[in-house]
């Protein structure tokens, strides 16, 4: 039962993270390859603190992973299937 509770809590956290258009845009951008905060800032025109805020929510929901390379942190989708999940969500009637 505890495992089910944890899974339900994680699912709710993921749905909250996916309930924001900016975060969905980040997932779209990350669907082709990993990107840094600077990449996402350039692609969206958002400031560093706002980009970092949204990435934190996606990371907390286990939707993105990070890889450190020197002073840069690269963000990527946690699972390749997230790219196809986006298509399913966008086509719901």
N, C-alpha and C positions, 0 to 999 in steps of 0.2 A: 504494500500500500504506500509506503514512503516513497518508493521509486515513481509510482504514478503521480504522487503529489509534486515531486520535483519536476517531472516531465510537464505537468500541467502549468506549473509556475514558469518554467522556461518558455513554453509555448505562449503564455500571456505576455511575457517580456518581449518576445519576438514580435508578436502582433502590435504591441505598443511602438516598438522601434520601426516597424513597417508602416505605421500610421502617419508618417510624415513625408511629404513630397520631396523634401531635400534629401532625406535618407534614401528614398527610392532612386533618386537621381544618382546618388553616390554608388548604389549597387549597380545601376546601369553602366556607369563609367568603369567600375571595377570588374565588370563581366568580361572585358577583353584581356586585361592584365593587371598587375599590381601598380599602385600609384602612391606617391607621397602626398603629404598635406599640401605642399606647394603645387603639385599637379592639380589637385582637387580645387584649390583656390583659383588657379588660372582657368580651369574648366567651368567654374560656376560663378566667379566674380565675388565670392564670399570672403570674409576676413578669416584670419587664422584661428581666432578663438571660437568662432561659430563652426568652422569646419571641424576643429578638434572636438567640440561639444557633440556634434552629430556622430563623428567616428567613435567616440567613447560609448554612445548609446548602442551603436551597431556592434561594437566589440563586446560590451556587457551582455548583449543578446546572443553572442556566439555566432553572429552573421558574417563577421570579418575577422581575419587573423592579421598579426603583425610580424614583420621581420626587420630587425635592426641591421643597418649597414653603416657603420661609423656613426655619424650624428643624425643620419636620416632613418626614419621609420617608414617602411613600405607596408601598405595595406592591400589585402587581397580578399576575395570571397572565401569564406571558410569551406565551402563545398561548391564544386562546379555546377551542381544541380540548382543552385540558387538562380543562375542565369535563366534557366528554363522556367523556374517557378514564377519569375517576373512576368513571363508571357502569359501564364495561366491567370495570374491575378489581374492583368490588364484586360483580359478578354472575358471576364465574368460579366454577365448581363444583369 
